[in-house]
Amino acid sequence: MGSDINVVFMGKFGYPSGMASTKRIQHFLDYLNLNSASTRVLQLRPTGEVPDEDLEGSYQGTPYRRIGADLKLGFSLLPALFRYHRDGIVALKQWRVPQVRNVLYSYGGVTVENLLFILAAKRMGYFVVFDIVEDSTYIDDKLSLPGKLRWLAGEVLDRFFLGLADGVVVISNYLRKLYGKKVALSVPLCLIPISAKCEAQGVGEREPGPMRIVYAGSFARKDGIEQLLDAFEKVQEKKGNCTLMLCGTGASVKLYQPRIAANPAIQYIGYLENSAFYRFLQGADVLCVTRTGSTYANAGFPFKLGEYLATGNPVIVSDVGDVRRYLSHMEDAIIVEPGNVTAIAGALEYCLDHPETAAKIGRSGADKCRRYFDPAANGRLLLQLIRRL
């Protein structure tokens, strides 16, 4: 039976490999492909050098195309901008399927980078769905001037072009309330939280040796890396018998390199591909999501929390956003005050002193992950939204 739904996922996320945004999109793709929808991915402005042979391809049954890899400040910018918009509009024309429901799924909403594509898609008869995963008004990282201009433009575009949306997906209750006030009552709005494939069978006895404390993700200010380092050093000085392992990428990594280099008990692993990444998480004794208490951190919902819980290992998580909507303190996770070094250190020390109780908390966290963050359940919500358009 042919598909009656054709969905093009568009955004500035890595594809087919990448971190949180990529995995959110991939879980949606997996579900839609299993349910006879046709899917495509239009990746905007991939980072780094992209060989010509990698500009398009297919991954797990989904064709993808990358555009804008050559967009750089300089004399070549204007012709590169022309090619960027031409290539994106051509892709949308080629991928549009007659006599079916065509949907453009815009990760991150409307931006300077995708506005013309959204306008073109509307003219071609696509329904447009925005996936809102953050409130950029409250970004607390220091941005370069071009970065500040992009975020300011995003705010203006959000205000004037949100009406282009035929449906809106949000990742948190905060964003549901915020966008519930912004969009028309006739526009369906759906909360779809993080997702994680939970295959944990329970964690066995901890291997002898130092307790392996793990953080994996980005290194932005909202991620509370500085507070985690402070807490770890307090516990290490008091108790010993622990190591901190950091994994991931981000422009801010260099800020922490001197502290990492100065302490042999802290290891920076770098970026890991998917299979190695999940083995790395599974091998942890304790996983940490120590976000700050900023409004920006509270607006979203950390994707890594789902991946951590899915391992069945104990998780220390800051009390931000929707955390307590899904998890109970000392039952499914150890929930700490955001940015509180003493609270983080106390949680780490508790895991050192009470490994059996910590392991029980980890198993309960995996149960909650299966209950609330099942990728199939989230995919079903998206498909239901699309059918309502």
Secondary structure, DSSP 8 states (H G I E B T S, - for coil): ---SEEEEEEESS-SSS-SHHHHHHHHHHHHHHHTT-EEEEEEES-SS---GGGSEEEETTEEEEEE-TT--SSTTHHHHHHHHHHHHHHHHHHH--TTSEEEEEEETSS-TTTHHHHHHHHHHT-EEEEEE---GGG--S---HHHHHHHHHHHHHHHHHGGG-SEEEESSHHHHHHHHHHS-TTS-EEE----------------SSSEEEEEES---GGG-HHHHHHHHHHHHHHH--EEEEEE---TTHHHHHHHHHH-TTEEEEE---HHHHHHHHHT-SEEEE-----HHHHHS--HHHHHHHHTTS-EEEE--TTHHHH--BTTTBEEE-TT-HHHHHHHHHHHHH-HHHHHHHHHHHHHHHHHH--HHHHHHHHHHHHHH-
